[in-house]
Structure formats: C-alpha cells, structure tokens
Amino acid sequence: MAFFRRELGPIERFEVALKDKLTARQKLAERLSVAESELAEKRAAAERLAVAGADNSRLDRAEASMRAVEDRAKSLRAELVEFDDQVASAERALADAKTQRDRDALADEIEAMAAAIERAAPGFEAGATTLVEAVTKSSLSIPEATRFSASVDAVRSEVRAAADLICWELRSAAVRTRAGNANLANPAPSLSEEPRSAESERQLMYTLHPLRWREDGKVRKVPAFALVGLPKALLPVALQHQHVDHLNARRVQTLMHLHGSAGNGEPQDDDPQLVDLDALLTEETQSAQADVA
C-alpha cells in the first residue's frame, strides 16, 4: 500500500529551507572554529621553532603546515559569508510568503463581502418590488401612496446600481490586495458617507466634470469621475448639460473602470473645467422666464 506525504505549503517550504540553511551554517561555523584553533596552534608552533633556532627544513615544514590550515580557514570564511547571504535570502523569502498569506486572507474576506452583497441584493429587490406592487396593483389611486411607490422604485434602481458598483470596487480592491498595492487606509468614499438626513433630497450620481454649488451656506466642490449625492434641485440642469450621469449608464461603467469613483481630489477655483451648478441653474431659470415673457 502506497503512502503519500502531505504536500507542504509555500510557508512550510520556506521554513524548512531556512532551517536547513541555518543547520548547515552552524556546522560550517563549527568547522571554521576548529580550523582557526588549529591555525593558532600552528602559528604558535612555528613561532617556537623560529625562536629556538630550528633548522630550515623544520621551519619549512612548519610554515607549509601553517599555510595549509590558513588556506582552509580562509576558504571556510568565504563559505560562511556565502551562507550568511543565503540565510538572509531565505529569511526574506519566508517573510514575503507570510506577507502574501496575510494579503491573500484579506483579499478572500473582501471577495466574500462582495459575494454576500450579491446574494443579498435580490432579496432587497424582491422586497422593494413587493412594496411598489402593493400600490400599483391597487384599484385606488391615492397621491401619497403613488409618491411612496415612486420613491421606493427610485431607491430600488439606485441600490441596484450601487450594489453593482460596490461589488466591482470590492473585487478590484481584492485584486490590488493580492498584488500588494492596495491602499486600504484611504478607501474611496463610502456610499454611506452621504448625509442620511438629506437622503430623500439627493440622488447618487457620477460626475463627468468638476462641479461646485452652495448648500446649507457652504460651498461644495467635487472632482470629475466621482460619486456624489447631488441635490435633486440641481439634478435636471446637471443632466441636461451632461455634467453628471446615472450609475447604470453604460459610459459611467466604462469611466469607473478607467478612473474609479473617488476622483482626483477637490478641484481648484481657477480650474477652467469647473462648472458652477448654481449659476447654471440661475441662467436656465432666467432663460425660461424670458421665453415665457
């Protein structure tokens, strides 16, 4: 009956290799220690013969014996230096393998989170559909219920697009983590970072140009190619002039693959591409009033 050994993993292989290198180095160091002790003895013996005035033949033999031991010690020192380099290389390989193991474990957790979101999304979709149908399939037409149904339907579309986006971002982060170039300390702004109190007055959009507007007495600026909760009052004019687009738009998916969803920092006031949505809205309103007049 054949027996098979369990195949060692990368870390175990590096640990075994490092242990073998350390054992071999220890044996070499012991041989060098013996050689150096023997060399000291040969030198002392040659010195005694020379001081005692021994004949040339005895001195020649003593010097030849000393040189032989000295050459052997020199060779062992060179081998020891080479082993030190090999041990250092094995230690680095083991450290890299452990780091990769940790990165792989973290990437697995990120991918598991994306998979969990994908599994949960249909349940949310089904629940939202049931809420919408509770109103739309009724024979009654009540304005409050109709508005509720429209709001739920809009949220359902946003959540579907946001779920697709976050799953793509998570899987991209997992790939970067495995490769060792992830920057998890500064992740892209989370969808949950948008103020929840104003959620009903905002819609999650993707910017195509750097934007600026005033809100609650403060100036807000966002870069191009970023997710933003845009006030719905500014949404029509921003969409009309193609400064933003919906998350499920085909071009947005392409741009997110190219640029991500965090942008490149807050735009400067002198940026020639910066669009003032308030000014644009005022301009559109005045133009419409003039047309009516």
N, C-alpha and C positions, 0 to 999 in steps of 0.2 A: 504494500500500500504506500503510495507516494504522499509525502508531507511537504507542504509548501510554507515558506516563511512569509509573514505579512510584509508587504512592500512598505518601505519606510517613506514617510513624507519628506518634503523639502527640508524642513527644520531639523528633523531627526537625522537626515543625511549630513547636513552641515555640522550638527553637534557631534556625530560620530567622526567626521573628518577632522574637526578641531581637536577632539580628544586624541585621535591618532597622532596628529601633529605635535601636540603637547607632550605625549609619551615619548615620541621619537626625539624631540628636542631635549627632554630630560636625560635620556640615555646618552645623547651626544655631549651634553654638558658634563655628564659624569666622566665620559672618556676624555674630554678636554682637561678636566680637573686632574685626572691621573697623569696625563701627558705633561701637564705643567709641573706637577710634583716631581715626575721623573726628570724633567728638564732642569729643575732646580738642583736635584741631586747630581746630575751630570756636570753641571756648571761648577758645583762645589768640589766635585772630584777632580775636574780639570784644573781648578784653581789650586788645590792642594798639591797636585803633581808638579805644577809650574813653580810653586813656592819651594817645593822640596828639591827642585833641580833635576827632575826625571829626564831620561834621555829622550831624544827626538821621536823615536818610534812610539814610545808610550804616550807622548804628548799628541802625536798624530792620531793614534787610535782613540784617545780621549776626546779630541776635537771632532773627529768623524762621528763618534757615537753621539756627542752632544748635538751636532748639526742634524743628524737623522731624527733625533727626538724633537728638535726645534722645528724642523720642516713639518713633522707630523702634527705638532701643536698648531702651527700656522695654518695648515690645511683644515684642522678641526675648527679653528676660529672662523675661517671663511664659511665653512658649512653651517656653523651656528648662526652667523649673520643671515645666511640664506634661509635657514629655518625660521628665524625671527620674522622675516618678511612673509614667509608662508603662513605662519601663525596669525600675523596681523591681517593677512588677506582672508584667512578662514574666519576670523572674528568678524570682519566687515561683512562677509557673505552671510554669516549667521544673523547678524543684526539686521541686514537688509531683508532676509527671509522672514524674520519676526515682524518687521515693519509691514511687509507685504501681506502677511497673515492678518494683521490688525486692519489694514486697509480693505482687504477682501471681506472681512467680517462686517465692517461698517458699510461697505457697498451692498452686501447681502441684506442688511437691515433697511437700507434706503430702497432697494428694489422691492423688498417685502411691503414697505409702506405704500409704494406705487401700486402694487398688486392689490393691496387691501382697499385702496381708494377705488380702483376699477371694479372690484367686487361689490362695493357699497353703492356706487353710483346708480346702478339700475334700480335699487330699492328706493332711492330718493326720487328718481324719475317716475317710478310707478306711483309713489305716494302723491307727488305733485300732479300727475295725470288724473288720479282719482279726485283730488280737490277741484281741479278745473272741470271735470265732467260732472261733479255734483252741482255745478251752476249751469253749465252749458246744456246739459240734457234735461234740465227742468223746463216745464212749460211756462213758468213765471219768468218775468223779466224785471229784476229789481236793480236799480243803478248801483247800490252799494255792493251787491253780490257780483255784478258784472265787473266793477272796478277791482274787486278782490281776485276774481278769476284772471283778469288781465295781468295783475301784479304777480300772481303765482306763476303764470305762464312765462312772464319775462324773467323771473328768478330762475325758473327751470332751465331756460335757454342759457342764462349766464352761468349757472352751476355746471351745466354740461360742458360748456366751452372751458370754464375754469378747471374742471376736473381733467379734461384732456391736456390742458396746458401744464398743470402741476405734475401730472404723471410723466409728461415728456421731460420737464425740468428735473424731476427726481431721477429718472433714468440717465439723463445726461450727467447729473451730479455723481451717480454711481460709477459711470464710466471714468469720469475725471478722478474719482477717489481711488479706483483700482490702479490708474496710471500714476497716481501720486502727485497730481497737480490740482487737486480740489482746494477750494478756499471756503471752507465751511464756516469760518469765523465771520465772513462778510457775505451772507447769502443774499440773493435777490429779495426785494421787499415782498413780504408775505401778503397774500390776499387779505388776511385777517387784520393787517395793519391799518386798513382804511377805517376811519371813524364810524363806529356802528350806529351812533346816534343819528347820522345823516344818511344812513344806507338807503333809505327809501327815496332820497333826493339825488342819488348818484347812480351812475351806471359804469361798470367796469369796461374800459376801452383800451385800445392800443394806439399810442401816438405815432404819427408819421412825420411830425415836425416838432421842434421845441415850442412849448406853449407857456403862456402867462395869463393869469386872471386874478382878480381880487375876490377874496372870500372871507367873511367874518372880520373885515378890517385889515386883513393881511394879504400880501401878495404871494401867490403860489406860482412856482415855476417847475416845469417837468421837462426832461430832455426828450429828444426823439427816440423812438423804439423802446418805449417803456410802458408798463401797465399803470393805469391811473383811474381812480374813481372820479369821473368827470361829473360836475353838477349837471343835472338834466336840463336846466335852463340854457346851458351853453351847448348842449349836445346837437341840436339841429344845425346851428351855424357851423360847428366844427365838422360835422359830417358833410354838410353841403359843400364846403370848401376843401374837403378831403385832407383835413389835418389829423383826423383820427379814423379808426375803423373798428368794427366788431371783432371779437376774439375768434369767431368761427369763420372769418373771411379768409379766402384762400391766400391772398397776398400777405395777410398777417401771419399765417402759419409759416410761410417762407421767410419773412423778416425775422420771426422769432428764432428760427433755426440759424439765421445769419448773425443776428445781433443780440439774441437773448431777450430778456424782459425787464432789465434794470436800467437801461440807458447808460450814458457816459457821464454821469454827474449833472449837477444843476447848471442850466445854461446861463451864460453871462448876459447882462442887459444890452450890451453892444453887439450881440450875435445877430448878424443880418437875417438869419432864418427864423428868429424868434417871432412868434405870432401872438399878438395881444387879442385874446378872445373877447374881452370886454369891449375893446374898441371896434372889433369886427362886428359884434352884436349890435352896438350903437349905430354903426354905419348901415347895417342891414335894416334896422328898425326905421331910421330916418329915410332911407330909400323907399321903403314900403309905404311910409306915411306920405311921402311926396307923390308916389304913384296914385295913392287913393285921392289926394287932393287934386 
